[in-house]
Amino acid sequence: MAARSIASLSISFGLVNIPVRLFSATESSAAVRFNMLRKDGSRLKQQYVADVDGKVVPRDEMVKGYEFEKDHFVMFAPDELKALEEGADPNIEIVSFIPEKSVDPLFYDKAYLLAPDKRGGKPYHLLQEALRSSGKCALAKWSWKSKQYVVQIRATEDGLVLQQLLYAEEVRSLKDLNIEDATVSPAEVQLALQLINQSSQESYDPSQFKDEEKGRVLAAIDEKIAGKAIVASARGEEVTAGGQVIDLMDALKASLGGGKAKAAPAPAKTKASAEAKAASNVTAIADAKVRKPVKRVAKSAEPEAAPAPAAAPGRTRK
């Protein structure tokens, strides 16, 4: 199914306006999602319950509040919150151009694809070619869904990408982790460089990687539909936190030579404990019936929707 535009916008580039259409760059519906059910298979509904008396609170009686002190809130009515929202603006205003590689990927948030709208083809390709030739990207301001964003517009071979950027206060720093200093020898660095060169590739090819966990879940769903029991994989063994202590030079040499570094042997597991663990992970099938061939219905692409609020106590935050 062809991608559907989720918005019509305009990029302000000097005195030039570039009409564009906005598309989501990722597909959230590709994730495997489970519904919450009671054990008899009936669906569950989410409700908000007041923590003072345990009563269910209907939505028309809810207000939002900000906790400025422990158990002390300032309340906001819906119209007050509406007045604080950033108004939607279809114009993406470019404020500056910077080297593309100067933006730390830590600041990357959600990405969108941009395509030219009617009569926008020539200025769109002009901006694309100018960015590619200069090695720069554009920084712009954009108001979307009641919030103002700083965005990066960068050029690829196929077109323009709009990347939402996080604000400085939204990104943690490695300096805050107080990472302990350690000294490495030149010989260790040289071996590490050899290992890097041995495993280097020219570029990132996303098609080389598959979501193995998703594949296992989908296979398990098919087996469940077919009435089969699910047994834990033998590879699902627990790993001790921190791993085994090995000599760094031996590990680097073994990695380059295809051998194994010397390490303390892992504690042996008895056959009985392994069988008991496998048995505890078997899901019984109460009524295995003859079913039709397994068929999962693919979801059609839809515009993004806000997730349903999770069940929570009466206190909420803006």
ABEGO torsion letter per residue (X at the ends): XBBBBABBBBBBBEABBBBBBBBBABBAAABBBBBBBBAAGBBBBBBBBBAAAGBBBBAAABBBBBBABBGBBBBBBAAAAAAABBBBBABBBBABBBBAAABBAAABBBBBBBBBBBGAAAAAAAAAAAAAAAGBBBBBBBBBGGBBBBBBBBBBAAEBBBBBBBBAAABBBAAAAGBBBBBBBAAAAAAAAAAAAAABBABBBAAABBBAAAAAAAAAAAAAAAGBBBBBBAABBBBBBGEBBBBAAAAAAAAAAGBBBBBBBBBBBBAAAAAAAAAAABBBBABBBBBBBBBBBBBBBBBBBBBBBBBBBABBBX
